[in-house]
Amino acid sequence: MGILRGAAIVFFAFIGFDAVSTAAQEAKNPKRDMPIGILGSLAICTLLYVLFSHVLTGVAPFTDFVKSGKEASVSFAIKNYMPGYSWLATLVSIAILAGFSSVMLVMLMGQSRVFYSMSNDGLLPKVFADLHPKFRTPWKSNLILFAFVGFFGGFIPGSVAGDLTSIGTLFAFVLVCVGIVIMRKADPDRPRPFRTPLVPLVPILGIIVCSAMIVSLDKMTLLTAGGWMFLGFFVFFLYSRHHSKLKSL
């Protein structure tokens, strides 16, 4: 369970890859470019993650990271096990902050595209689908999300925000896996530029692994995520189901 919980806590490190899919509407050849972009970046970054972890656990015993301070693990290892290289720890911390900034920028862009599609389907107010007259991007949605995420990030502890990000992504992946199985049965003739191999084996394995990581998280994270889900149901039943374009079909 410790391994599963650790994987769930750091799962947000992999959410940037699915954000690439939200930009499919802006790709010139999404059928070719999206799989290359997602799978290629996933393979490269996974290799870097493994090598990074291998080096860190070689520099210091992994148990020492449990009692480390609030600094990043690599900064902790450099300061305590590499005398004379404190300047490197500072540079690494700056690089990590730059990395976080780029990730947040990409995720905000992806979220605005998700809200744009949901708004076009009638599930959210029209303001989220308003395009800029020159750049043709959902600029109002970007501004709203920028303000909300900035407020949320300023007052919510980083550990809580990270765990909520991970559990939300894991649950979304579970729903995607379930949707793949249902769509293959309910609409087998729909054109599919991207096809999941070995259905239903791959989706079932995805459901099991992601669900196991969700269950391994602490109770407070699960309760908080349940509160967010309740808020989502509130928005759906109060607004979305009455304005959905599917209702008129």
C-alpha positions in Angstrom: 0.0 0.0 0.0 3.0 2.3 0.6 4.1 1.9 -3.0 0.6 2.5 -4.3 0.1 5.6 -2.1 3.5 7.0 -3.2 2.6 6.4 -6.8 -0.8 8.2 -6.2 0.9 11.2 -4.5 3.3 11.8 -7.4 0.8 10.9 -10.1 0.3 14.6 -10.9 3.8 14.4 -12.5 2.2 12.6 -15.4 -0.9 14.7 -16.0 0.8 17.1 -18.4 0.8 14.4 -21.1 -3.0 14.1 -21.2 -3.2 17.9 -21.4 -1.6 17.6 -24.9 -4.9 15.9 -26.1 -6.9 19.0 -25.2 -5.1 20.9 -28.0 -6.1 18.4 -30.6 -8.5 21.0 -32.2 -5.5 23.2 -32.8 -3.2 20.6 -34.4 -2.7 20.5 -38.2 -2.8 16.7 -38.3 -4.1 15.4 -35.0 -4.4 11.8 -36.2 -0.6 11.6 -36.6 0.7 14.3 -34.3 -1.2 13.6 -31.1 0.0 10.0 -30.5 3.6 11.1 -31.3 3.4 14.0 -29.0 1.8 12.2 -26.1 3.6 8.8 -26.3 7.0 10.3 -27.2 7.0 12.8 -24.4 5.7 10.2 -22.0 8.5 7.8 -22.9 11.2 10.4 -22.6 10.0 11.8 -19.3 9.4 8.4 -17.7 13.0 7.5 -18.5 14.2 10.7 -16.9 12.0 10.1 -13.8 13.5 6.7 -13.3 17.1 7.8 -13.8 16.5 10.8 -11.5 15.1 8.6 -8.7 17.9 6.1 -9.1 20.5 8.9 -8.7 18.7 10.4 -5.7 18.4 7.1 -3.8 22.1 6.5 -4.5 23.1 9.9 -3.1 21.1 9.4 0.2 19.1 6.7 1.9 15.4 7.0 1.0 14.5 7.1 4.7 16.2 10.4 5.0 13.8 12.1 2.7 10.9 11.3 5.0 12.4 13.6 7.7 13.7 16.2 5.3 12.4 19.8 5.4 10.1 21.6 3.1 12.7 21.9 0.3 12.7 19.7 -2.8 14.2 16.3 -2.3 17.1 16.9 -4.7 18.0 20.2 -2.9 17.9 18.3 0.4 20.2 15.6 -0.9 22.7 18.2 -2.3 22.8 20.3 0.8 23.3 17.4 3.2 25.4 14.9 1.1 27.4 17.1 -1.3 29.4 19.7 0.7 30.4 22.8 -1.2 27.5 22.5 -3.7 24.8 24.5 -2.0 24.8 26.8 -5.0 23.7 23.8 -7.1 20.8 23.2 -4.7 19.7 26.8 -5.2 19.9 26.5 -9.0 17.9 23.3 -8.9 15.2 24.9 -6.8 14.9 27.8 -9.3 14.7 25.2 -12.1 11.9 23.4 -10.3 9.9 26.6 -9.8 10.4 27.3 -13.6 9.1 23.8 -14.3 6.1 24.2 -12.1 5.3 27.5 -13.8 5.4 25.9 -17.3 3.2 23.0 -16.1 0.6 25.3 -14.6 0.6 27.3 -17.9 0.0 24.2 -20.0 -2.7 22.9 -17.6 -4.5 26.2 -17.6 -4.4 26.2 -21.4 -5.8 22.6 -21.4 -8.5 23.3 -18.9 -9.7 26.3 -20.9 -10.1 24.0 -24.0 -12.0 21.5 -21.9 -14.4 24.2 -20.7 -14.7 25.5 -24.3 -15.9 22.1 -25.5 -18.2 21.7 -22.5 -19.6 25.1 -23.1 -20.3 24.4 -26.8 -22.2 21.3 -25.7 -24.3 23.4 -23.3 -22.8 22.0 -20.1 -21.3 25.3 -19.0 -22.3 29.0 -19.6 -21.5 30.5 -22.9 -18.8 32.8 -21.5 -16.4 29.8 -21.5 -16.8 29.4 -25.3 -16.2 33.0 -26.2 -13.3 33.3 -28.7 -10.9 36.2 -29.0 -11.7 38.1 -32.2 -8.0 38.1 -33.3 -6.3 35.0 -31.7 -9.4 32.7 -31.8 -8.7 31.3 -28.3 -11.1 31.1 -25.3 -9.6 34.1 -23.6 -12.4 34.8 -21.1 -12.2 31.2 -19.9 -8.4 31.6 -19.5 -8.9 34.8 -17.4 -11.5 33.2 -15.2 -9.4 30.1 -14.6 -6.3 32.2 -14.0 -8.1 34.1 -11.2 -9.6 31.0 -9.6 -6.4 28.9 -9.7 -4.4 31.8 -8.4 -6.8 32.3 -5.4 -6.9 28.5 -4.8 -3.1 28.1 -4.9 -2.6 31.0 -2.6 -4.7 29.7 0.3 -4.6 25.9 0.0 -1.5 23.9 1.3 0.6 22.5 -1.5 0.3 18.9 -0.3 -3.5 19.1 -0.3 -3.6 20.7 -3.8 -1.2 18.0 -5.1 -3.2 15.1 -3.7 -6.4 16.6 -5.0 -4.8 17.0 -8.5 -3.7 13.4 -8.4 -7.0 11.9 -7.3 -9.0 14.0 -9.7 -6.8 12.8 -12.6 -6.9 9.2 -11.5 -10.7 9.3 -11.3 -10.9 10.9 -14.8 -8.7 8.1 -16.1 -11.0 5.6 -14.6 -14.0 7.2 -16.4 -12.1 7.3 -19.7 -11.3 3.6 -19.4 -15.0 2.8 -18.6 -16.1 5.0 -21.5 -13.8 3.2 -23.9 -15.4 -0.2 -23.1 -19.0 1.3 -23.3 -18.3 3.1 -26.6 -16.8 0.1 -28.3 -20.1 -1.8 -27.5 -22.6 1.0 -27.9 -21.1 2.7 -31.0 -18.7 0.2 -32.7 -18.9 1.9 -36.2 -17.8 5.4 -35.0 -14.7 6.6 -36.8 -11.7 6.4 -34.4 -8.5 8.3 -35.3 -7.1 7.0 -32.0 -7.7 3.4 -31.1 -7.0 1.8 -27.8 -5.4 -1.7 -28.3 -6.5 -4.9 -26.7 -9.9 -3.7 -25.6 -11.3 -4.6 -23.0 -8.0 -5.8 -21.4 -6.2 -2.5 -21.4 -9.2 -0.4 -20.1 -9.8 -3.0 -17.3 -6.2 -2.9 -16.2 -6.4 0.9 -16.2 -9.5 0.8 -14.1 -7.9 -1.6 -11.5 -4.6 0.2 -11.2 -6.1 3.8 -11.0 -8.8 2.7 -8.5 -6.1 1.0 -6.3 -4.1 4.2 -6.2 -7.3 6.2 -5.4 -8.1 3.9 -2.5 -4.5 4.1 -1.1 -4.8 7.9 -0.5 -5.6 9.2 3.0 -9.2 9.7 4.1 -9.0 13.5 4.2 -8.0 13.6 0.5 -10.8 11.2 -0.3 -13.4 13.3 1.6 -12.2 16.5 0.0 -12.4 15.0 -3.4 -15.9 13.8 -2.6 -16.8 17.4 -1.8 -15.5 18.6 -5.1 -17.5 15.9 -6.9 -20.6 17.0 -5.0 -20.0 20.5 -6.2 -19.7 19.2 -9.8 -23.1 17.3 -9.4 -24.6 20.5 -8.1 -23.5 22.5 -11.2 -24.7 19.6 -13.5 -28.2 19.3 -12.0 -28.6 23.0 -11.5 -27.4 24.2 -14.9 -25.9 21.6 -17.3 -28.7 19.1 -17.7 -31.2 21.8 -18.5 -28.9 23.5 -21.2 -27.2 20.4 -22.7 -27.5 20.1 -26.4 -28.0 16.4 -26.1 -31.4 17.1 -24.4 -32.7 18.5 -27.7 -31.6 15.5 -29.8 
